[in-house]
Amino acid sequence: MLLQVLGTAAGGGIPQWNCACPGCSGARAHPRRRRRHASLAVRAGEGRWYLVNATPDLGEQIEAHPALHPGPGRRQTPVAGLVLTDAELDHTTGLTRLREAHDGLEVFATGPVRRAVRDRLCLDAVLAPYTEVAWRDLPVRGSVPLGAADDDEGLRISALPVSGKRPRYAAEEPDDEAWVVALRLYDPATGASVLYAPALAAWPDHLHRAAAEADCVLVDGTFWDDEEPRRAGIRDRTATGMGHLPINGPGGTAALLAPLTARCLYTHLNNTNPLVDPDAPQHKKLARLGLEVAHDGMVIQP
């Protein structure tokens, strides 16, 4: 299994176009602090990759990584499809950038996410004149092959429900545990597994079991502490009130991750998070716990 980290920022990226906070201003002054929207590329086979979430940065993310470049055929691409963890705009609107897909698009998603993208955002209708979208079920029980269905040794993927939080544009849609999921990637050939959870509103028992069994865990690092959104003046709610477990403090994910044997990294950082500054002292605190912050472009091979 091979993972390419395409981006590590929360919605808006870093810097955010309309923000002059210290995190965004620092990223403008120091390009190494820039982060694209959180996403992964997963190699499912030789010359065959799946993107996890379709961000507004999708085109730039592909161009930044030669393994994802097209060729040798004029319209031959190694990007085989997509996996969606939720229906938020920063994880779905990049679908429109793949409208030139010559052989169509394969998209894995849970039921509520698929319905929101198709019926609320109308992306099926928008893309239909350009390419064909083949929807695949992302199960919350059991797993499915990522790639060729007859490949017994290929990667398998499953979804772990972590939140019923709906995007604002789908606020009237029915409750469902699978609005936001973590992904478990399993390689039967090596026995390696990866857990990817870019948005976490809670830490259920089934997620903890998956994290304890994983070789690598990439987790929601949107906010450093629970009061960060209110302290920064961006919201009148706490981090948990916005659907994101904080890293530090009571109930924070750092205390949950530190005892694990897996390599644990944070992703999906908000522009207000002090961790966007590579010199911030919070990095040392995490390092003492054996935890890391993912960065754009890093390669992970569990």
ChimeraX attribute file (.defattr): number of C-alpha atoms within 10 A of each C-alpha:
attribute: neighborCount
match mode: 1-to-1
recipient: residues
	/A:1	21
	/A:2	13
	/A:3	20
	/A:4	21
	/A:5	22
	/A:6	28
	/A:7	27
	/A:8	30
	/A:9	29
	/A:10	26
	/A:11	21
	/A:12	19
	/A:13	24
	/A:14	27
	/A:15	24
	/A:16	22
	/A:17	9
	/A:18	8
	/A:19	13
	/A:20	13
	/A:21	14
	/A:22	16
	/A:23	22
	/A:24	25
	/A:25	16
	/A:26	19
	/A:27	20
	/A:28	16
	/A:29	10
	/A:30	11
	/A:31	11
	/A:32	14
	/A:33	20
	/A:34	24
	/A:35	27
	/A:36	26
	/A:37	28
	/A:38	28
	/A:39	28
	/A:40	25
	/A:41	27
	/A:42	23
	/A:43	23
	/A:44	21
	/A:45	16
	/A:46	7
	/A:47	13
	/A:48	17
	/A:49	25
	/A:50	24
	/A:51	25
	/A:52	23
	/A:53	29
	/A:54	28
	/A:55	29
	/A:56	22
	/A:57	21
	/A:58	24
	/A:59	13
	/A:60	12
	/A:61	21
	/A:62	17
	/A:63	12
	/A:64	14
	/A:65	14
	/A:66	8
	/A:67	17
	/A:68	21
	/A:69	14
	/A:70	16
	/A:71	10
	/A:72	8
	/A:73	7
	/A:74	7
	/A:75	11
	/A:76	13
	/A:77	19
	/A:78	17
	/A:79	23
	/A:80	20
	/A:81	25
	/A:82	24
	/A:83	27
	/A:84	25
	/A:85	29
	/A:86	29
	/A:87	27
	/A:88	23
	/A:89	17
	/A:90	19
	/A:91	24
	/A:92	22
	/A:93	19
	/A:94	17
	/A:95	21
	/A:96	17
	/A:97	15
	/A:98	18
	/A:99	18
	/A:100	14
	/A:101	18
	/A:102	13
	/A:103	13
	/A:104	17
	/A:105	20
	/A:106	17
	/A:107	23
	/A:108	25
	/A:109	25
	/A:110	25
	/A:111	16
	/A:112	22
	/A:113	26
	/A:114	22
	/A:115	16
	/A:116	21
	/A:117	21
	/A:118	14
	/A:119	13
	/A:120	12
	/A:121	17
	/A:122	12
	/A:123	17
	/A:124	18
	/A:125	12
	/A:126	13
	/A:127	17
	/A:128	12
	/A:129	9
	/A:130	15
	/A:131	17
	/A:132	17
	/A:133	20
	/A:134	12
	/A:135	16
	/A:136	16
	/A:137	15
	/A:138	26
	/A:139	18
	/A:140	18
	/A:141	10
	/A:142	11
	/A:143	17
	/A:144	18
	/A:145	19
	/A:146	25
	/A:147	20
	/A:148	11
	/A:149	10
	/A:150	8
	/A:151	11
	/A:152	11
	/A:153	11
	/A:154	19
	/A:155	24
	/A:156	21
	/A:157	24
	/A:158	21
	/A:159	26
	/A:160	25
	/A:161	24
	/A:162	21
	/A:163	22
	/A:164	18
	/A:165	21
	/A:166	23
	/A:167	17
	/A:168	11
	/A:169	13
	/A:170	19
	/A:171	10
	/A:172	9
	/A:173	14
	/A:174	10
	/A:175	12
	/A:176	15
	/A:177	16
	/A:178	25
	/A:179	25
	/A:180	29
	/A:181	28
	/A:182	27
	/A:183	25
	/A:184	21
	/A:185	23
	/A:186	23
	/A:187	18
	/A:188	14
	/A:189	11
	/A:190	10
	/A:191	11
	/A:192	17
	/A:193	23
	/A:194	26
	/A:195	27
	/A:196	25
	/A:197	25
	/A:198	26
	/A:199	23
	/A:200	24
	/A:201	19
	/A:202	16
	/A:203	15
	/A:204	13
	/A:205	9
	/A:206	12
	/A:207	20
	/A:208	14
	/A:209	10
	/A:210	18
	/A:211	26
	/A:212	17
	/A:213	17
	/A:214	23
	/A:215	20
	/A:216	22
	/A:217	23
	/A:218	23
	/A:219	26
	/A:220	27
	/A:221	31
	/A:222	29
	/A:223	27
	/A:224	24
	/A:225	22
	/A:226	23
	/A:227	17
	/A:228	20
	/A:229	22
	/A:230	13
	/A:231	13
	/A:232	12
	/A:233	10
	/A:234	10
	/A:235	14
	/A:236	13
	/A:237	16
	/A:238	19
	/A:239	22
	/A:240	19
	/A:241	14
	/A:242	14
	/A:243	17
	/A:244	22
	/A:245	26
	/A:246	25
	/A:247	24
	/A:248	18
	/A:249	12
	/A:250	11
	/A:251	16
	/A:252	19
	/A:253	22
	/A:254	23
	/A:255	14
	/A:256	13
	/A:257	22
	/A:258	17
	/A:259	11
	/A:260	19
	/A:261	15
	/A:262	22
	/A:263	18
	/A:264	22
	/A:265	20
	/A:266	25
	/A:267	27
	/A:268	27
	/A:269	28
	/A:270	28
	/A:271	30
	/A:272	21
	/A:273	20
	/A:274	19
	/A:275	23
	/A:276	26
	/A:277	20
	/A:278	13
	/A:279	10
	/A:280	12
	/A:281	11
	/A:282	15
	/A:283	17
	/A:284	13
	/A:285	14
	/A:286	19
	/A:287	12
	/A:288	10
	/A:289	13
	/A:290	18
	/A:291	20
	/A:292	18
	/A:293	20
	/A:294	23
	/A:295	23
	/A:296	23
	/A:297	18
	/A:298	12
	/A:299	15
	/A:300	14
	/A:301	11
	/A:302	17
